[in-house]
Amino acid sequence: MNRNSNERFIILIIALTCIVLSIESIMSGWEFWVPPIIIIGTLCLLLIYISGSIDFKIRKIAYMLYEMFALFYHGVHGSSLIDIPIAISFAMLVFSFFNESYMMHFFLGEYFFIMIIQFLIAIDSNSGIIETIGILRILLHTVIVCMMYVCCIKTINDRDEMILSEAEKDERIEAVDADMEDFLSNISHEFRTPVNVVNGMSEMLIKKNVGNEAYSIKKAGIRLAYQIEDIQDYTECKREKVILEEDDYMCTSLINDVVASFRYLNNDKKLEMIVDMEPSVPSMMCGDVKKLHKIFRHLLENAIKFTRKGGIYVKVSSEKTDYGVNLCLEMTDTGKGMDRWSIASVSKGMFQVNKKRNRSSGGIGLGLFIVYGFAHRMGGFVKIESEKHIGTTVRVTIPQKVVNMEPCLNLAKDFKGDILFHVRSDKYTVPKVRDFYRIMATNLAKGIRVPLYPAGTVREVERLLERLDVAVIFMGQEEYEENSSYFDELSKGDVVVAVSAGTDFKPSPGSAVIVMPKPLYAYPVIKILNEGRDVGDLTYIGQTDKPVFNDVKALIVDDEPMNLVVATELFKDYEIQSETALSGPEAISKYRNGDYDVVFMDHMMPGMDGVEAMKQIKQAASEMKRNTIVIALTANAVSGAREMFMQEGFDGFIAKPISIADFERVMAKELPRIGKGKGGQSV
């Protein structure tokens, strides 16, 4: 029982006791003026409890003194001798819930005091009541009261020890938590630092075109970086220490990254991927977009890993709510499926479908547990539906705030005509893939309110062209290659012809056919409908030109020389003038003697760490009336690291290994504050 329930319980007992005592007093003809006092006193105690205006310690003493008064009034009457041990024992038992030993001392002392008064009354009145009850029975009652006293004292002491042990346990847990935080920070720093060097150096080799080995090195580095992140994310989910970082993001950008990830992860299995994006999803939302990326990455990696043939269907939709929307992410594959035991196990972590040494699937078995952990932390939920040898569907629903309720996909108001979808139904060895394409096309047409007509053969295309006002024909690579001359000729007229194909596909020379690189998804489809033949190259859709910061001077601070080399080479691509420092004191000295617009500061450095160095540079900037930005560029990237650095006073945060997207976003956001980087392209 907690403090409030204990106090409420004891107040109730006191009230009941006083009511019974008042009734007994009236029936026994005791002092007529005492019952009103008892009733008034009880009401006063109730008012004190309800108001809570008096300190709890004083209230406890008031309750005890009032109970002692009631017991004394009851006990000094000769007829109450046999009731005294019961009343005192009951009072000690009830008040032991307050966990105060001194109260037991007072009640025991009151018992002996009342017994002395009873003996004096008996001697004075010669009533013979003591002889009637018997000395042995009185001694037995006294022993019972003393035993109750000992039991209550022991119970109170045991509770005190338990509270102390719980407090010590909490302190130990907090200490272990703090140690774990430090351990994760150190692990993050020590692992990410060499990975940053590997990725950076391999990128430098790729630029110099020294051979294909550099691509393999970079790919291995990226895979290792992901696994380091997975271990950190798993640990934070297991400890329920996931910290959210909310930012505004565009839904189309999130989907573009998923498509780019598929192109990177795709292998020789030649899996199809179909992205069904509901046009009405808000164009701009607010949430932890990094964790959404990771959720998508884990779902996509699992789908590819356990699917040998067929394809993957991705659906993105939203449901309006009072707080914004529920963002629904759905991933369906045609893979090996899972049984009920496997589905129940994945949410517990460290689960792999195949744990044999010669297993065909990679990974360390953390992906779906991380998905569960992130979704639950963001207030969402995960549902898995699967059937052995049929496939698996994972649905993740996460609440998101809405920044711009405008639909993410809009069809131009001046669009006119009908749309044909030319896909042969017999070309798919896995029928579900055909269904995925059909569902995606139907949902898109319904979302943008444009008629869509399927055509399984060229003959059907010809018939529909004769009776409809066809504006655009979408088709697959196989359908085009079977009748390339027909569609090439058709593309030179009023009809736009778009082919979904692999990145190595080229249409016939002189053809006006538009190529949509696989996987097929709604964004390039809408662009073609809106822009027609003027749509241009769709290979890198959604990307912007690299910004240029040629008027920015940067100071890079890191105790690892190779990290300085990597950062310097990266900044050259953006025409940033950079200098380096190997320690905090060197950085402060260079800053005072130089002129820098931005300082990139490492965190964990010997002697003076990055936080202290940043504060001294900020102080120097204030003294010298400079407007300088200090950005944390660190391998300490545990959950909540960004908030910690921002609270310390940093202007921005970039984790190692350096993400180009993060770097460009932070630079584009921070540099305008000092009037720099305005000539660069927006990101």
Residue, then its C-alpha position, 0 to 999 in steps of 0.5 A: m500500500n502506498r502512503n495515500s492508501n495507508e492514510r486513508f485506511i487508518i482514517l477509516i479505522i479511526a472513524l469506525t472505532c470512534i463511532v463504536l466507542s461513542i455508542e458504547s459510551i452512551m449505552s454504558g452511561w459514561e461521561f456525557w460530554v466525551p462522545p461529542i468531543i470524539i465526534i468533533g475530533t474525528l471530523c477535524l481529522l477528516l478535514i485535515y486529511i482531505s485538505g492536506s494542508i498540514d505536513f504528513k509527518i504532523r498528520k501522522i502524529a495527530y492521528m496517533l495522539y487522537e487514537m491514544f486519547a480514545l483508547f485511554y478514555h475507553g481503558v480507564h473504565g473498570s468494565s473495559l479491562i478485558d477489552i484493553p489488550i484487544a484494542i491496543s493490539f488492534a491499534m498497533l497493527v493498524f498504525s504499523f502501516f505508517n512504518e513508524s516504530y515510535m508509535m508502537h513504543f507509545f501504544l505499548g507504554e499506554y497499555f501498561f499505563i492503563m493497566i496500572i490505572q485499572f489496578l488502582i481502580a480495582i484496589d480502590s473500589n474493591s470490585g474484585i474484577i481482577e480476581t474474577i478475570g484472574i491474574l494468569r489471564i491478565l498476564l496472558h493478555t500482557v504477553i499477547v500485547c507484547m508479542m504484537y508489539v514485537c511483531c509490529i516492530k519486526t515488520i516495520n524494520d523489515r519494511d525499512e530494510m526492503i525500502l533501503s534495498e530497493a533504493e540501493k537496487d535502484e541506485r545500482i540500476e541507475a549506475v549500470d544504466a550510466d555505465m551502459e550509456d558510456f559503454l555504448s558511446n565508447i563502442s559507437h565511437e570506437f567502431r564508427t571511427p574506423v568504418n568512417v575511414v574505410n568508407g571515406m577512403s574507398e570513396m576516394l579510390i572510386k573517384k580515382n577509378v583505381g578498380n572495382e575492388a574499391y566498390s567491394i570495400k565500400k559495400a562491406g563498410i556500409r554493411l558493417a556500419y548498418q550492423i553497428e547501428d543494428i546492435q546499438d538500436y537493438t540494445e536501446c530497444k531492449r533497454e527501452k531507452v529509444i529517444l525520438e528525434e522529430d523532423d519535418y520530412m516529405c513522404t515522397s523523399l522517404i519512398n525515393d530512399v526505399v526505392a534507392s535502397f532496393r536498387y542497392l540491395n537487389n541481387d541475382k534473384k531478379l525480384e520485382m518490387i512494386v510500390d503502391m503509394e496512396p496519393s492522398v498521403p500528406s506531402m509533409m509530416c513530422g516524425d522521426v524520419k531516421k527511424l522510419h528509414k530504418i524500419f523500411r530498411h529492415l523490412l526490405e532486407n528481410a523481404i529480399k533475404f527470404t524471397r527466392k522468386g517473385g517479388i515484393y509489394v510495398k504499400v504506403s497509406s494514411e488514416k486521418t486522426d485528431y492528432g494528424v495521421n496514422l502512417c501505414l507501411e506495409m511490406t508483402d513478399t512471396g517468400k518462404g513465410m513463417d509459422r505461428w511460433s516464428i511470428a510470436s518469437v520475432s518481437k522478442g529479439m535475436f530470432q533467426v529463421n535459420k540458425k545453422r552454420n551453413r544457413s543461406s540467409g545473412g544478418i544477425g537476427l535483430g531486424l524485426f525486433i528493432v522494427y517492433g521497438f521503434a514502432h512501439r516507441m513512436g506510439g504505433f504497432v506491428k502486425i505480421e500475417s504469414e503462411k508457410h511457402i506463400g509469403t509474409t505481410v508486415r504492417v507497421t502503423i505509426p502516428q505522425k503529425v501533419v505539417n502540410m495536408e496537401p496530397c503527396l501526389n497531384l495530377a495536373k488540372d489540365f491533364k486529359g485523356d485515358i491511361l492504358f496499362h499494358v502488361r501480359s498476365d502470363k509472363y509472371t511465374v509467381p501469380k501474386v506479382r501480377d496481382f501486385y501490379r494490378i492492385m498498385a495500378t488500380n489504387l493509383a488510378k482511383g487516387i488521382r481519379v483518372p480512367l485506367y484500362p488494362a490491355g494484356t495484348v497488342r490487339e487489345v491496345e489497338r482496340l482501346l486506341e480506336r475507341l478511347d482518347v488515350a494519352v499515356i501507355f505504361m508497359g513492361q520491358e518484355e511487352y515493349e521488346e515484343n513489339s518495339s517497332y509498333f510502340d516506337e512509332l506510336s510514341k512519335g505521335d500524340v500518345v506518350v509511351a513509358v516502359s518500366a525496365g531495368t537500368d541497363f535497358k535502352p529503347s530503339p534509336g530515334s524512339a520517343v519512348i520514356v524509360m522508367p527504371k525499376p522498381l515501378y512506383a507512383y512518383p515517376v508515373i505522376k511526373i510522366l502524366n503531368e510533364g509528358r515527353d518533357v519529363g526528362d531522365l527518371t533514373y535519379i528522380g527526386q535528387t537535387d544538384k549538389p550544393v556548392f559552398n565556395d565562400v565557406k571556410a571550415l575548421i575540422v577538429d578530430d584526434e584521428p588523422m585519417n578522419l581529417v583526411v576523409a572530411t577534407e576530401l569530402f569538403k573539397d567536393y563542395e568547394i569548402q576551404s578547410e583546415t584541420a586541428l588534432s585537439g581541442p586546444e589546437a582548435i581554439s588557438k587556430y580559431r582565435n588566429g583565423d577566420y572560420d565560418v563553421v567548425f566541425m568538432d569531434h566529441m571524444m578527444p584526449g585532454m579536452d573533449g569536444v564539448e569543452a572545446m566548443k564552449q571555449i570557441k563559442q566564448a571566443a566568438s562572442e569576444m571577437k564578435r563573430n558569428t560562427i557555427v559549431i557542428a558536432l561531427t562525431a562517431n558518438a551516435v547513440s539514440g538521443a546523441r543529437e539532443m544531447f549535443m544541441q542542449e550543450g550548445f552545438d548548432g548541428f549534428i552529423a554522425k560518422p560514418i558521414s551521410i552525404a544527405d545529413f551533411e547537405r541538410v545540416m549545411a543548407k539549414e545552418l549556413p544561411r544564418i551566417g549569410k553563407g552558402k546562399g549560392g549553393q543549390s537548395v537541398 
